[in-house]
Amino acid sequence: MEQRLTRTERGVSKITLLVFGLLIAGVVYSSYRIMPFYYYYYEIQNQMDALTRVASTHTDQEIRKKLIYHIKKYQLPVSPEEIVIVRDGGKIEMSLEYDEVFYITLGNKDYDIHTFHFHAYAEGDVPL
């Protein structure tokens, strides 16, 4: 026995497919735009961790220059003055705070959806 869908049932199923399709498209688009924020954050974090291990052979200026290279490479909204490097009693601490804004452009106007705050931090021992 074959069951046939009524016209309203077919219409509801099309609307459901459309809504879920738009929802999936929104998730994919958001992921495409947000994932690089986290990738660049973890790359900077890894660079800072690596630089703490070799901090005894580099000056603060050399470390800052290496971090600036990666900041420019990833086009992060950070100025060189925002990199904090502190050496104290055989320890080194590096930190960097910045914000990334997820926005969409409709027409000629940008709409901010969410601001992501990142705080990269690394510390390590520096042999004297």
C-alpha positions in Angstrom: 0.0 0.0 0.0 1.6 3.2 -1.2 1.2 6.4 0.9 1.1 9.7 -0.9 2.1 13.0 0.7 -0.4 15.8 0.7 0.4 19.1 -0.8 1.0 20.7 2.6 3.3 17.9 3.8 5.4 18.3 0.7 5.6 22.0 1.3 6.6 21.5 4.9 9.4 19.1 3.9 10.7 21.6 1.3 10.7 24.4 3.9 12.5 22.1 6.3 15.2 21.3 3.7 15.6 25.0 2.9 16.0 26.0 6.6 18.5 23.2 7.3 20.4 24.0 4.1 20.7 27.6 5.1 21.7 26.6 8.6 24.4 24.3 7.3 25.6 27.0 4.8 25.9 29.5 7.7 27.9 27.1 9.8 30.3 26.3 7.0 30.8 30.0 6.1 31.3 30.9 9.8 33.8 28.0 10.2 35.6 29.1 7.1 36.0 32.6 8.5 36.7 31.8 12.1 39.1 28.8 11.9 42.1 30.9 10.7 41.8 33.1 13.8 42.5 30.0 16.0 45.1 28.6 13.6 47.1 31.9 13.7 46.7 32.1 17.5 48.2 28.6 18.0 51.0 29.3 15.5 52.0 32.5 17.5 51.7 30.5 20.7 54.0 27.8 19.3 56.5 30.4 18.1 56.5 32.0 21.6 57.1 28.6 23.2 59.9 27.8 20.8 61.5 31.2 21.5 61.5 30.7 25.2 63.6 27.6 24.8 66.3 29.5 22.9 66.0 32.8 24.8 69.4 32.4 26.3 71.0 32.8 22.9 68.8 35.7 21.7 68.3 39.3 22.9 64.8 40.7 23.4 65.1 42.6 20.2 65.9 39.5 18.2 63.0 37.7 19.8 60.7 40.6 19.1 61.9 40.7 15.4 61.1 37.0 15.0 57.6 37.4 16.5 56.9 40.5 14.3 57.8 38.4 11.2 55.1 35.9 12.1 52.6 38.6 13.1 53.0 40.2 9.7 52.9 36.9 7.9 49.5 36.1 9.5 48.3 39.7 9.3 47.4 39.9 12.9 46.1 43.3 14.3 49.1 43.7 16.6 51.7 46.4 16.8 55.3 45.6 17.8 54.9 47.6 21.0 52.2 45.2 22.2 54.6 42.3 22.5 55.6 42.1 26.2 58.9 40.4 27.0 60.1 40.2 30.6 63.3 38.6 31.9 63.6 38.2 35.6 65.9 36.0 37.6 66.6 33.2 35.1 63.0 33.2 33.7 61.5 34.8 30.6 57.9 35.6 30.0 56.3 36.6 26.7 52.7 37.7 26.2 50.7 39.2 23.4 47.0 40.2 23.6 44.9 41.0 20.6 41.3 40.9 19.2 40.0 39.5 16.0 36.6 40.5 14.8 34.2 38.2 12.9 32.0 40.3 10.7 29.9 40.1 7.6 29.5 42.7 4.9 26.1 43.4 3.5 25.9 46.1 0.9 28.6 48.6 1.8 28.3 48.2 5.6 30.2 45.8 7.9 28.3 44.2 10.7 30.4 42.8 13.7 29.1 39.4 14.7 31.6 38.6 17.5 35.0 39.8 18.8 37.4 37.1 19.7 40.0 38.0 22.4 43.3 36.1 22.2 46.1 36.1 24.8 49.2 34.2 23.8 51.6 33.6 26.7 54.8 31.6 27.1 57.3 31.3 29.9 60.5 29.4 30.4 63.8 29.1 32.2 66.8 30.9 30.9 70.1 29.5 31.9 72.4 32.3 33.2 
